[in-house]
Amino acid sequence: MALSRRLTSARFPYLPLQVDVGRRTHAVEALLDTGFDGDVALPPELIAADHPPDRYLPCQLADGSDVLPPIYRGVVRVGDMATFPIVVVALGDEPLVGPGVADRFTIILDHGQQLIVEP
């Protein structure tokens, strides 16, 4: 019988992640944002100033404004289920997780009380 791994977050609708960018590891609770079409967004102050961006990416925000934030190659870990490469955009004031990560899992939004992630 196979064991079912599952990650449950009681802080709805946030997903705990471990994000590696450069030599730094960030343990964050990222808002599951269905309007963000990337992998992970982190506030710029979380990313080391001595780590140059891999490039800049033109983006349009929800309010229609255009920005050119730095992006970084990184690695994300979701609980003990998976570790995989991602693109991290340095933008905003709150960590966000988008479909680049979320689409790899089954995510259950349980009555606005908890977020459940399964492989």
N, CA, C and O of each residue as an XYZ file, in Angstrom:
476
protein
N       0.835     -1.165      0.000
C       0.000      0.000      0.000
C       0.888      1.238      0.000
O       1.764      1.367      0.855
N       0.676      2.143     -0.938
C       1.485      3.350     -1.051
C       1.038      4.384     -0.020
O      -0.154      4.543      0.246
N       2.010      5.075      0.547
C       1.696      6.140      1.485
C       1.364      7.403      0.709
O       2.009      7.711     -0.293
N       0.380      8.116      1.162
C      -0.007      9.359      0.508
C       0.653     10.521      1.245
O       0.371     10.775      2.416
N       1.534     11.218      0.536
C       2.157     12.396      1.128
C       1.237     13.579      0.886
O       0.597     13.687     -0.160
N       1.184     14.451      1.857
C       0.289     15.595      1.766
C       0.856     16.698      2.644
O       1.407     16.443      3.715
N       0.711     17.914      2.174
C       1.130     19.084      2.928
C      -0.127     19.892      3.217
O      -0.895     20.198      2.305
N      -0.339     20.237      4.476
C      -1.513     21.012      4.856
C      -1.059     22.315      5.483
O      -0.229     22.326      6.392
N      -1.616     23.419      4.985
C      -1.318     24.736      5.525
C      -2.590     25.287      6.153
O      -3.601     25.453      5.471
N      -2.541     25.568      7.439
C      -3.696     26.137      8.130
C      -3.793     27.639      7.892
O      -4.791     28.260      8.259
N      -2.764     28.230      7.279
C      -2.809     29.662      6.950
C      -3.331     29.798      5.520
O      -2.552     29.871      4.569
N      -4.608     29.828      5.385
C      -5.292     29.838      4.099
C      -5.199     31.225      3.472
O      -5.417     32.192      4.203
N      -4.906     31.410      2.229
C      -4.493     30.477      1.178
C      -2.996     30.545      0.899
O      -2.583     30.787     -0.235
N      -2.198     30.334      1.915
C      -0.745     30.397      1.794
C      -0.132     29.006      1.753
O      -0.605     28.071      2.399
N       0.940     28.901      0.968
C       1.649     27.642      0.792
C       3.075     27.805      1.295
O       3.804     28.662      0.794
N       3.496     26.999      2.278
C       4.879     27.095      2.743
C       5.835     26.518      1.699
O       5.638     25.413      1.193
N       6.869     27.292      1.391
C       7.865     26.905      0.393
C       9.258     27.144      0.933
O       9.470     27.976      1.815
N      10.199     26.402      0.387
C      11.609     26.698      0.585
C      12.153     27.065     -0.790
O      12.114     26.252     -1.714
N      12.659     28.288     -0.926
C      13.132     28.788     -2.209
C      14.622     29.084     -2.109
O      15.054     29.837     -1.237
N      15.401     28.490     -3.000
C      16.843     28.742     -3.065
C      17.126     29.664     -4.240
O      16.762     29.365     -5.378
N      17.780     30.789     -3.958
C      18.227     31.719     -4.991
C      19.672     32.056     -4.670
O      19.975     32.566     -3.592
N      20.566     31.768     -5.614
C      21.983     31.976     -5.329
C      22.402     31.089     -4.172
O      22.140     29.886     -4.166
N      23.049     31.691     -3.203
C      23.507     30.935     -2.031
C      22.553     31.034     -0.851
O      22.846     30.530      0.234
N      21.426     31.677     -1.058
C      20.476     31.866      0.046
C      19.267     30.955     -0.096
O      18.796     30.665     -1.196
N      18.782     30.515      1.059
C      17.554     29.730      1.128
C      16.532     30.548      1.900
O      16.816     31.062      2.982
N      15.345     30.661      1.332
C      14.281     31.436      1.944
C      13.119     30.501      2.277
O      12.568     29.850      1.389
N      12.756     30.438      3.538
C      11.562     29.707      3.951
C      10.450     30.745      4.020
O      10.483     31.647      4.858
N       9.467     30.613      3.137
C       8.404     31.618      3.044
C       7.044     30.947      3.017
O       6.918     29.772      2.672
N       6.045     31.702      3.382
C       4.657     31.315      3.149
C       4.191     32.196      2.005
O       4.071     33.411      2.156
N       3.931     31.582      0.865
C       3.595     32.322     -0.343
C       2.095     32.256     -0.603
O       1.475     31.198     -0.501
N       1.533     33.398     -0.937
C       0.125     33.484     -1.276
C      -0.116     32.768     -2.598
O       0.555     33.058     -3.588
N      -1.061     31.840     -2.626
C      -1.448     31.179     -3.862
C      -2.225     32.203     -4.682
O      -3.350     32.562     -4.334
N      -1.622     32.670     -5.767
C      -2.185     33.769     -6.551
C      -2.511     33.277     -7.953
O      -1.614     33.086     -8.775
N      -3.792     33.073     -8.223
C      -4.214     32.561     -9.525
C      -4.090     33.610    -10.622
O      -4.174     33.270    -11.803
N      -3.893     34.874    -10.264
C      -3.712     35.918    -11.258
C      -2.267     36.131    -11.647
O      -1.990     36.846    -12.610
N      -1.343     35.532    -10.927
C       0.090     35.621    -11.211
C       0.449     34.441    -12.089
O       0.231     33.295    -11.694
N       0.992     34.686    -13.264
C       1.219     33.574    -14.191
C       2.651     33.050    -14.190
O       3.057     32.388    -15.146
N       3.415     33.326    -13.157
C       4.791     32.854    -13.076
C       4.954     31.697    -12.115
O       3.997     30.998    -11.781
N       6.196     31.512    -11.675
C       6.520     30.458    -10.712
C       6.402     30.994     -9.288
O       5.471     30.656     -8.556
N       7.380     31.851     -8.905
C       7.416     32.427     -7.564
C       7.837     33.892     -7.678
O       8.728     34.226     -8.459
N       7.203     34.754     -6.908
C       7.622     36.148     -6.764
C       8.038     36.354     -5.320
O       7.335     35.946     -4.396
N       9.185     36.991     -5.131
C       9.664     37.323     -3.796
C       9.917     38.819     -3.723
O      10.323     39.423     -4.716
N       9.684     39.429     -2.565
C      10.040     40.833     -2.416
C      11.530     41.030     -2.702
O      12.351     40.215     -2.282
N      11.884     42.097     -3.407
C      13.291     42.309     -3.783
C      14.257     42.288     -2.610
O      15.397     41.850     -2.765
N      13.830     42.749     -1.440
C      14.747     42.793     -0.297
C      15.111     41.407      0.229
O      16.063     41.279      0.999
N      14.384     40.374     -0.164
C      14.728     39.011      0.259
C      15.882     38.428     -0.556
O      16.576     37.521     -0.096
N      16.081     38.945     -1.751
C      17.107     38.392     -2.636
C      18.392     39.179     -2.421
O      18.389     40.410     -2.424
N      19.472     38.466     -2.237
C      20.753     39.091     -1.914
C      21.145     40.141     -2.948
O      21.094     39.896     -4.153
N      21.533     41.304     -2.459
C      21.957     42.392     -3.343
C      23.226     42.027     -4.107
O      23.481     42.570     -5.182
N      24.016     41.116     -3.560
C      25.265     40.734     -4.231
C      25.062     39.631     -5.265
O      26.023     39.168     -5.879
N      23.830     39.216     -5.455
C      23.522     38.189     -6.448
C      22.893     38.883     -7.657
O      21.734     39.293     -7.597
N      23.646     39.018     -8.757
C      23.085     39.726     -9.913
C      21.947     38.932    -10.552
O      21.955     37.702    -10.534
N      20.975     39.639    -11.114
C      19.864     38.936    -11.765
C      20.339     38.193    -13.009
O      21.337     38.556    -13.632
N      19.605     37.156    -13.348
C      19.911     36.415    -14.567
C      19.462     37.206    -15.791
O      20.050     37.079    -16.865
N      18.429     38.016    -15.633
C      17.962     38.927    -16.677
C      16.810     39.744    -16.121
O      16.456     39.623    -14.948
N      16.236     40.564    -16.962
C      15.058     41.355    -16.600
C      13.918     40.919    -17.503
O      14.132     40.584    -18.668
N      12.718     40.922    -16.968
C      11.573     40.417    -17.713
C      10.445     41.456    -17.717
O       9.960     41.849    -16.656
N      10.030     41.898    -18.904
C       8.902     42.829    -18.943
C       7.635     42.141    -18.434
O       7.311     41.030    -18.855
N       6.928     42.807    -17.530
C       5.699     42.260    -16.949
C       4.630     43.344    -16.920
O       4.930     44.536    -16.853
N       3.384     42.907    -16.971
C       2.274     43.826    -16.775
C       1.554     43.434    -15.496
O       1.164     42.279    -15.321
N       1.383     44.391    -14.614
C       0.732     44.138    -13.340
C      -0.785     44.162    -13.503
O      -1.306     44.571    -14.541
N      -1.471     43.723    -12.473
C      -2.936     43.656    -12.513
C      -3.582     45.017    -12.763
O      -4.683     45.095    -13.308
N      -2.893     46.091    -12.362
C      -3.451     47.432    -12.578
C      -3.155     47.969    -13.975
O      -3.510     49.104    -14.293
N      -2.502     47.153    -14.814
C      -2.188     47.549    -16.182
C      -0.843     48.218    -16.356
O      -0.432     48.484    -17.485
N      -0.142     48.499    -15.259
C       1.161     49.147    -15.377
C       2.222     48.135    -15.831
O       2.152     46.948    -15.516
N       3.197     48.644    -16.577
C       4.306     47.824    -17.067
C       5.524     48.027    -16.184
O       5.853     49.155    -15.818
N       6.199     46.922    -15.840
C       7.415     46.968    -15.019
C       8.467     46.065    -15.657
O       8.155     45.219    -16.495
N       9.717     46.261    -15.245
C      10.826     45.463    -15.754
C      11.630     44.920    -14.562
O      12.735     45.391    -14.292
N      11.074     43.931    -13.851
C      11.754     43.426    -12.650
C      12.875     42.445    -12.991
O      12.866     41.819    -14.052
N      13.841     42.320    -12.075
C      14.883     41.310    -12.250
C      14.323     39.919    -11.982
O      13.438     39.741    -11.145
N      14.851     38.943    -12.704
C      14.478     37.549    -12.451
C      15.729     36.739    -12.185
O      16.823     37.084    -12.629
N      15.544     35.654    -11.451
C      16.636     34.798    -11.013
C      16.255     33.342    -11.223
O      15.088     32.969    -11.102
N      17.236     32.535    -11.536
C      17.014     31.092    -11.521
C      17.057     30.634    -10.078
O      17.889     31.082     -9.290
N      16.150     29.737     -9.749
C      16.109     29.238     -8.392
C      15.606     27.813     -8.350
O      15.354     27.186     -9.379
N      15.469     27.326     -7.147
C      14.949     25.980     -6.894
C      13.926     26.107     -5.778
O      14.139     26.840     -4.812
N      12.812     25.388     -5.913
C      11.790     25.419     -4.876
C      11.568     24.013     -4.335
O      11.677     23.022     -5.057
N      11.255     23.956     -3.051
C      10.874     22.701     -2.409
C       9.509     22.921     -1.774
O       9.296     23.879     -1.032
N       8.594     22.014     -2.082
C       7.249     22.055     -1.510
C       7.151     20.879     -0.554
O       7.015     19.730     -0.977
N       7.220     21.175      0.735
C       7.210     20.104      1.735
C       8.308     19.108      1.448
O       9.437     19.489      1.139
N       7.979     17.820      1.549
C       8.950     16.782      1.210
C       8.577     16.093     -0.096
O       9.041     14.989     -0.382
N       7.724     16.765     -0.896
C       7.215     16.140     -2.109
C       8.095     16.332     -3.324
O       8.297     15.392     -4.092
N       8.622     17.528     -3.515
C       9.329     17.774     -4.768
C      10.289     18.945     -4.623
O      10.053     19.879     -3.857
N      11.368     18.868     -5.374
C      12.296     19.971     -5.550
C      12.496     20.111     -7.040
O      12.799     19.131     -7.720
N      12.330     21.323     -7.562
C      12.491     21.520     -8.998
C      12.891     22.962     -9.284
O      12.674     23.849     -8.458
N      13.482     23.193    -10.470
C      13.926     24.540    -10.830
C      12.741     25.452    -11.142
O      11.712     25.018    -11.660
N      12.922     26.721    -10.812
C      11.894     27.732    -11.051
C      12.557     29.029    -11.489
O      13.780     29.170    -11.462
N      11.715     29.967    -11.891
C      12.129     31.338    -12.133
C      11.524     32.177    -11.015
O      10.323     32.111    -10.750
N      12.373     32.967    -10.364
C      11.931     33.829     -9.272
C      11.972     35.267     -9.776
O      13.009     35.736    -10.243
N      10.854     35.957     -9.681
C      10.790     37.368    -10.046
C      10.851     38.183     -8.758
O      10.137     37.896     -7.798
N      11.709     39.199     -8.747
C      11.845     40.082     -7.582
C      10.843     41.214     -7.739
O      11.078     42.178     -8.466
N       9.715     41.078     -7.039
C       8.625     42.016     -7.255
C       7.647     41.956     -6.098
O       7.371     40.879     -5.568
N       7.131     43.090     -5.710
C       6.068     43.140     -4.715
C       6.566     43.154     -3.287
O       7.764     43.249     -3.020
N       5.616     43.058     -2.381
C       5.964     43.094     -0.960
C       5.532     41.835     -0.214
O       5.602     41.770      1.013
N       5.086     40.837     -0.975
C       4.639     39.583     -0.372
C       5.014     38.425     -1.306
O       4.841     38.532     -2.520
N       5.525     37.323     -0.750
C       5.806     36.167     -1.605
C       4.527     35.637     -2.253
O       3.487     35.518     -1.605
N       4.628     35.321     -3.549
C       3.510     34.757     -4.305
C       3.944     33.456     -4.949
O       5.111     33.290     -5.304
N       3.015     32.542     -5.100
C       3.257     31.314     -5.847
C       2.188     31.235     -6.934
O       0.995     31.401     -6.678
N       2.652     30.976     -8.152
C       1.746     30.928     -9.294
C       1.663     29.527     -9.880
O       2.120     28.561     -9.270
N       1.075     29.425    -11.070
C       0.840     28.117    -11.682
C       2.106     27.364    -12.084
O       2.069     26.146    -12.258
N       3.225     28.074    -12.234
C       4.471     27.381    -12.543
C       4.863     26.378    -11.464
O       5.579     25.413    -11.733
N       4.397     26.611    -10.258
C       4.597     25.678     -9.143
C       3.296     24.926     -8.862
O       3.291     23.698     -8.772
N       2.204     25.660     -8.726
C       0.926     25.065     -8.306
C       0.418     23.998     -9.259
O      -0.194     23.022     -8.823
N       0.662     24.167    -10.563
C       0.148     23.200    -11.533
C       0.825     21.835    -11.457
O       0.386     20.893    -12.116
N       1.861     21.718    -10.681
C       2.552     20.435    -10.520
C       1.902     19.552     -9.451
O       2.301     18.404     -9.259
N       0.906     20.094     -8.762
C       0.298     19.410     -7.626
C      -1.222     19.457     -7.710
O      -1.797     20.234     -8.473
N      -1.848     18.619     -6.918
C      -3.271     18.755     -6.654
C      -3.385     19.676     -5.450
O      -2.817     19.398     -4.393
N      -4.115     20.770     -5.609
C      -4.284     21.714     -4.510
C      -5.762     21.791     -4.175
O      -6.606     22.049     -5.034
N      -6.048     21.563     -2.910
C      -7.416     21.576     -2.423
C      -7.576     22.781     -1.508
O      -6.859     22.921     -0.518
N      -8.529     23.654     -1.849
C      -8.860     24.789     -0.999
C     -10.058     24.359     -0.164
O     -11.196     24.374     -0.633
N      -9.787     23.981      1.066
C     -10.787     23.346      1.917
C     -11.604     24.363      2.701
O     -11.221     24.776      3.796
N     -12.728     24.759      2.130
C     -13.729     25.617      2.789
C     -13.138     26.890      3.397
O     -13.605     27.354      4.437
N     -12.120     27.454      2.756
C     -11.519     28.677      3.255
C     -10.804     28.519      4.584
O     -10.496     29.510      5.246
N     -10.537     27.275      4.982
C      -9.905     27.012      6.273
C      -8.471     26.540      6.158
O      -7.625     26.878      6.986
N      -8.206     25.757      5.126
C      -6.860     25.220      4.962
C      -6.591     24.954      3.494
O      -7.511     24.808      2.689
N      -5.311     24.892      3.162
C      -4.862     24.592      1.816
C      -4.136     23.247      1.902
O      -3.226     23.076      2.714
N      -4.541     22.309      1.069
C      -3.954     20.969      1.087
C      -3.267     20.729     -0.253
O      -3.850     20.962     -1.312
N      -2.032     20.266     -0.197
C      -1.253     19.998     -1.411
C      -0.900     18.522     -1.435
O      -0.402     17.966     -0.457
N      -1.172     17.899     -2.579
C      -0.835     16.492     -2.766
C      -0.033     16.354     -4.056
O      -0.198     17.144     -4.985
N       0.840     15.338     -4.105
C       1.637     15.146     -5.328
C       0.766     14.782     -6.526
O       1.281     14.587     -7.627
